[in-house]
């Protein structure tokens, strides 16, 4: 049976605008505190505390833990023979028990959130149109009568009588992990990493409705919750599912405070995630899509992580990292054609945890997305837990090299270089636009910018990307100074704190918004 969820007459909820903007003369030191100390975890504007939610663990339990996870198996949300079935999360939990990766075996270093609040309709409406949310709730009566319905226009997304409630539980589990990790970070420089073992998955669900097995955007909802409940302005979302997270992409395409970065198989469902999609409006430049050619594996992902993900995160300087952790890029997964291994996922978890420790005080939460071979899914999540605990990988006991073949590294390299070029070009375009506006107290010189463009692009082809950026930054700064000196109002940046990692941070002439280059 196919059911159309008809929108109800409810206005769309308003969007959140981040806390940004300082007067340069009076607020540069405050801006520096916001940008650096806030991200390190020393200063967090947070009205939330665990005392307000008695269901969450104590502060001591949170700070003692190294991994904290929640489970929402959604056993009632199930369709026989469907890849996104109710057996997925139980398979993972069984693997954790078998590998002694639970509190029973590890004591205080692993903590399960056994009790947490469900997400409310208002929480969901921070990302999705309220008409969709209420329409889905109303449709549960039809699902109860029919046993199973398919939601029209959403791709292969089914619903049962428990789907709405299961989806609220899944979103609430992710929000509770954000609460727990942030609370722990206020009391420790090494807070636990969160992992939401939840379903239905969420990264395909668009603001107007469900899509691609996904009902509500769990990661997107958690990102908005982090901003509203904890004052964490800047959130970085890494999505390494084999399919593009189009729902998350769309939710934040115009938001400069949430950076969405997706690696996915080129040409796979849902056909979105083109490299040219870099966001729009104020969010232009805070979306990066890296479609990987079929056959990409461990080498390709490690290269993408080092050359794309790390520089983006370091430049953006987030307050929190959220991860859409899809395990369907595994070589054994039936729904795509990449050849990640259990070892690939171990490395990703280990490296993302370290990156979070370096840039945002260790605040990081993983969210289960895809992964449909139960053996590779459960083994890979278990090895991800080992990585988050700082233990050695046991991937060699599961991975079989006989399944692997040569990766298309030339195509991978071309994709990575093109992504770099697109985002560098966009950053220079933004700077050129600024140079045509009278700014106070800084402006850019068009001749110098054009020279920087030509020289930087030339060096990109002959040397390293970092050398290209060094040249571009130097030339643009010299152009700014030369132009300001002519006008008799040159700002000496040496009078202020300024470090090497912030060479590509400029000021928007309207409202002094901070614009951070991704590279």
ROPAFI-926267 format. One record per residue (C-alpha): x, y, z. Coordinates in steps of 0.05 Angstrom, whole numbers, padded with zeros to 5 digits, always signed. Example, Ala and Ser with C-alpha at 12.3 -4.5 7.8 and 13.67 -1.06 7.14 Angstrom:
BEGIN
+00246-00090+00156 +00273-00021+00143 
//
This chain:
BEGIN
+00000+00000+00000 +00025+00070-00017 +00007+00130+00026 +00017+00203+00012 +00031+00242+00075 -00008+00306+00063 +00020+00369+00095 -00023+00400+00149 -00033+00475+00152 +00024+00490+00199 +00077+00544+00186 +00149+00522+00179 +00191+00532+00240 +00243+00587+00239 +00315+00575+00227 +00371+00587+00276 +00423+00640+00264 +00489+00630+00298 +00521+00679+00347 +00569+00716+00303 +00597+00786+00293 +00642+00832+00333 +00663+00904+00326 +00735+00900+00303 +00763+00956+00346 +00729+00937+00411 +00720+00862+00401 +00781+00831+00368 +00805+00802+00433 +00736+00774+00447 +00734+00745+00377 +00800+00710+00390 +00773+00682+00455 +00711+00657+00419 +00751+00627+00362 +00806+00593+00402 +00790+00584+00476 +00718+00568+00463 +00737+00513+00414 +00788+00484+00462 +00734+00472+00513 +00754+00525+00564 +00694+00569+00552 +00627+00539+00532 +00564+00581+00535 +00517+00528+00562 +00452+00534+00600 +00443+00459+00602 +00466+00413+00658 +00456+00341+00675 +00420+00364+00738 +00362+00384+00693 +00357+00314+00664 +00358+00261+00718 +00358+00207+00665 +00429+00222+00644 +00491+00195+00680 +00527+00234+00734 +00584+00280+00716 +00632+00232+00748 +00607+00174+00706 +00613+00216+00643 +00684+00239+00657 +00706+00168+00675 +00681+00140+00609 +00720+00136+00544 +00662+00114+00500 +00589+00129+00514 +00535+00098+00470 +00460+00094+00463 +00418+00039+00432 +00352+00047+00395 +00339-00016+00354 +00269+00004+00331 +00247-00068+00329 +00176-00049+00308 +00202-00011+00248 +00215-00071+00204 +00201-00101+00136 +00221-00172+00122 +00276-00179+00070 +00288-00104+00069 +00362-00085+00076 +00345-00032+00129 +00315-00083+00177 +00307-00091+00252 +00365-00141+00255 +00419-00087+00244 +00427-00057+00313 +00419-00123+00351 +00475-00152+00308 +00520-00095+00330 +00502-00103+00403 +00516-00178+00399 +00584-00164+00368 +00601-00114+00424 +00583-00167+00476 +00622-00221+00440 +00683-00176+00435 +00678-00154+00507 +00666-00082+00489 +00611-00067+00539 +00608-00041+00611 +00601-00113+00635 +00673-00126+00614 +00704-00057+00614 +00675-00024+00675 +00671+00052+00676 +00709+00064+00611 +00647+00044+00570 +00580+00074+00588 +00512+00059+00557 +00458+00112+00561 +00403+00065+00583 +00352+00121+00595 +00341+00185+00556 +00285+00230+00534 +00252+00223+00466 +00259+00281+00418 +00199+00326+00417 +00161+00349+00356 +00192+00417+00367 +00262+00386+00365 +00246+00352+00299 +00216+00416+00272 +00283+00451+00281 +00303+00414+00218 +00240+00387+00185 +00177+00424+00165 +00126+00417+00219 +00073+00399+00168 +00113+00336+00151 +00124+00317+00223 +00051+00323+00242 +00029+00290+00178 +00073+00230+00192 +00046+00225+00262 -00025+00225+00235 -00007+00171+00184 +00010+00122+00240 -00064+00105+00246 -00065+00082+00174 -00001+00043+00185 -00033+00009+00245 -00092-00013+00203 -00051-00036+00143 +00010-00063+00179 +00059-00031+00131 +00057+00030+00086 +00104+00062+00036 +00110+00137+00037 +00100+00164-00033 +00156+00204-00065 +00207+00183-00013 +00242+00126-00049 +00240+00058-00016 +00220+00085+00053 +00170+00043+00091 +00133+00057+00156 +00098+00014+00207 +00053+00034+00265 +00114+00046+00310 +00156+00085+00260 +00139+00154+00286 +00154+00137+00358 +00216+00097+00340 +00242+00157+00302 +00231+00204+00361 +00270+00155+00405 +00327+00151+00355 +00333+00227+00350 +00328+00233+00426 +00385+00183+00434 +00430+00226+00392 +00411+00290+00428 +00425+00256+00495 +00494+00236+00472 +00508+00308+00452 +00485+00330+00522 +00530+00279+00555 +00592+00293+00514 +00586+00368+00522 +00574+00361+00597 +00636+00317+00603 +00677+00366+00563 +00662+00420+00615 +00697+00378+00667 +00751+00342+00626 +00798+00357+00569 +00789+00286+00544 +00713+00273+00545 +00684+00208+00520 +00665+00199+00447 +00592+00186+00435 +00563+00133+00388 +00489+00129+00372 +00470+00058+00352 +00403+00079+00325 +00353+00069+00270 +00317+00088+00227 +00378+00124+00196 +00371+00197+00180 +00419+00230+00130 +00373+00223+00069 +00312+00253+00103 +00301+00322+00073 +00267+00380+00109 +00201+00365+00073 +00198+00290+00084 +00230+00221+00089 +00275+00190+00037 +00320+00131+00025 +00304+00089+00087 +00309+00152+00130 +00253+00186+00169 +00283+00242+00211 +00352+00273+00203 +00384+00249+00267 +00451+00284+00257 +00419+00349+00234 +00372+00349+00294 +00431+00338+00340 +00469+00395+00308 +00412+00444+00319 +00404+00418+00390 +00478+00431+00404 +00470+00503+00380 +00406+00518+00418 +00417+00480+00483 +00492+00489+00490 +00511+00551+00452 +00560+00512+00408 +00558+00558+00348 +00599+00520+00296 +00586+00447+00281 +00625+00404+00231 +00589+00343+00202 +00630+00287+00169 +00590+00238+00129 +00628+00176+00104 +00567+00135+00085 +00573+00106+00014 +00511+00146-00006 +00508+00222-00006 +00474+00251+00055 +00428+00295+00014 +00381+00310+00072 +00436+00338+00117 +00465+00375+00057 +00398+00409+00043 +00383+00425+00115 +00447+00467+00122 +00462+00490+00052 +00451+00563+00071 +00480+00559+00142 +00551+00587+00150 +00557+00558+00220 +00549+00485+00200 +00600+00454+00153 +00576+00391+00118 +00629+00346+00085 +00609+00282+00050 +00651+00228+00017 +00608+00180-00023 +00609+00136-00085 +00602+00176-00148 +00537+00162-00184 +00505+00124-00127 +00436+00136-00096 +00406+00188-00092 +00446+00220-00149 +00461+00283-00109 +00527+00306-00078 +00559+00336-00140 +00626+00369-00127 +00597+00435-00152 +00548+00436-00094 +00584+00479-00043 +00525+00511-00008 +00489+00575-00025 +00475+00644+00002 +00510+00656+00068 +00528+00582+00070 +00567+00583+00006 +00633+00549+00018 +00611+00508+00079 +00589+00447+00040 +00641+00401+00009 +00621+00340-00031 +00675+00290-00053 +00646+00236-00098 +00695+00178-00100 +00700+00133-00162 +00675+00061-00156 +00728+00015-00129 +00757+00067-00081 +00781+00036-00016 +00827+00045+00043 +00881+00084+00006 +00831+00131-00026 +00796+00146+00040 +00861+00157+00078 +00883+00205+00024 +00817+00242+00026 +00820+00246+00101 +00890+00276+00103 +00882+00324+00044 +00809+00344+00049 +00777+00329+00116 +00833+00350+00162 +00847+00418+00129 +00772+00434+00126 +00762+00419+00200 +00824+00456+00221 +00804+00519+00182 +00731+00517+00204 +00749+00509+00278 +00684+00476+00300 +00658+00472+00371 +00632+00401+00358 +00643+00345+00307 +00585+00300+00288 +00595+00239+00244 +00545+00205+00198 +00577+00137+00204 +00553+00094+00147 +00585+00025+00141 +00558+00009+00072 +00622+00028+00036 +00650-00039+00061 +00673-00085+00005 +00623-00138+00029 +00563-00091+00030 +00511-00107-00023 +00486-00037-00039 +00547-00003-00070 +00615-00013-00102 +00669+00015-00056 +00720-00029-00021 +00729-00002+00048 +00750-00053+00100 +00740-00061+00174 +00809-00031+00180 +00787+00030+00141 +00732+00044+00192 +00780+00033+00250 +00826+00086+00220 +00769+00135+00208 +00744+00129+00280 +00814+00136+00308 +00833+00196+00265 +00767+00232+00275 +00772+00224+00351 +00843+00253+00349 +00821+00310+00304 +00764+00327+00352 +00813+00328+00409 +00857+00377+00372 +00804+00426+00348 +00743+00424+00394 +00763+00395+00461 +00746+00324+00441 +00671+00337+00431 +00650+00285+00380 +00589+00240+00369 +00581+00185+00316 +00512+00167+00288 +00498+00100+00254 +00473+00109+00183 +00478+00054+00131 +00510-00015+00131 +00471-00075+00107 +00516-00136+00110 +00506-00154+00183 +00574-00187+00191 +00616-00130+00162 +00571-00079+00197 +00578-00109+00266 +00653-00124+00258 +00667-00053+00234 +00628-00019+00289 +00663-00063+00341 +00731-00043+00312 +00709+00030+00313 +00696+00022+00387 +00767-00005+00395 +00794+00056+00359 +00754+00103+00405 +00782+00066+00465 +00853+00073+00439 +00863-00001+00429 +00894-00040+00373 +00851-00061+00313 +00830-00133+00304 +00808-00120+00232 +00858-00170+00205 +00817-00225+00237 +00757-00206+00195 +00783-00173+00131 +00801-00219+00073 +00851-00187+00023 +00826-00235-00030 +00763-00192-00038 +00803-00130-00055 +00830-00105-00122 +00871-00045-00145 +00840+00022-00129 +00830+00073-00185 +00879+00121-00153 +00888+00165-00214 +00813+00180-00213 +00815+00190-00138 +00872+00239-00145 +00835+00277-00199 +00773+00282-00155 +00813+00307-00095 +00850+00359-00135 +00786+00383-00168 +00753+00391-00099 +00812+00432-00076 +00809+00476-00137 +00734+00488-00132 +00738+00510-00060 +00801+00552-00070 +00768+00585-00129 +00705+00600-00089 +00746+00630-00033 +00782+00676-00081 +00716+00695-00114 +00688+00714-00046 +00749+00757-00031 +00742+00792-00099 +00670+00808-00084 +00690+00838-00018 +00744+00881-00051 +00691+00917-00093 +00655+00941-00029 +00681+00999+00013 +00704+00965+00077 +00722+00993+00144 +00777+00985+00164 +00804+00935+00112 +00797+00928+00036 +00830+00884-00016 +00867+00905-00080 +00840+00872-00143 +00906+00872-00181 +00941+00836-00124 +00884+00786-00117 +00886+00770-00191 +00961+00760-00188 +00952+00716-00127 +00901+00674-00165 +00947+00662-00224 +01008+00646-00182 +00971+00602-00132 +00938+00561-00187 +01005+00553-00221 +01038+00528-00158 +00980+00481-00145 +00999+00444-00208 +01073+00442-00195 +01083+00439-00120 +01039+00426-00059 +00972+00454-00042 +00998+00486+00021 +01051+00524-00018 +00996+00550-00063 +00956+00575-00004 +01018+00607+00026 +01030+00647-00037 +00957+00667-00043 +00953+00690+00029 +01017+00730+00025 +00997+00766-00038 +00926+00782-00015 +00952+00810+00051 +01004+00853+00015 +00949+00879-00030 +00906+00897+00030 +00963+00934+00064 +00983+00972+00001 +00913+00996-00012 +00901+01016+00061 +00967+01054+00064 +00945+01095+00005 +00881+01113+00042 +00919+01129+00106 +00882+01079+00149 +00924+01016+00150 +00909+00966+00205 +00972+00934+00233 +00954+00862+00245 +01018+00852+00284 +00985+00890+00341 +00937+00832+00351 +00943+00758+00365 +00949+00722+00299 +00974+00651+00287 +00993+00612+00225 +00931+00569+00225 +00887+00631+00215 +00919+00661+00154 +00856+00653+00113 +00807+00686+00161 +00778+00751+00135 +00723+00799+00157 +00657+00810+00124 +00647+00885+00113 +00574+00878+00135 +00567+00861+00209 +00639+00837+00216 +00619+00765+00205 +00676+00717+00207 +00688+00681+00141 +00735+00621+00147 +00765+00589+00086 +00758+00513+00086 +00830+00505+00064 
//
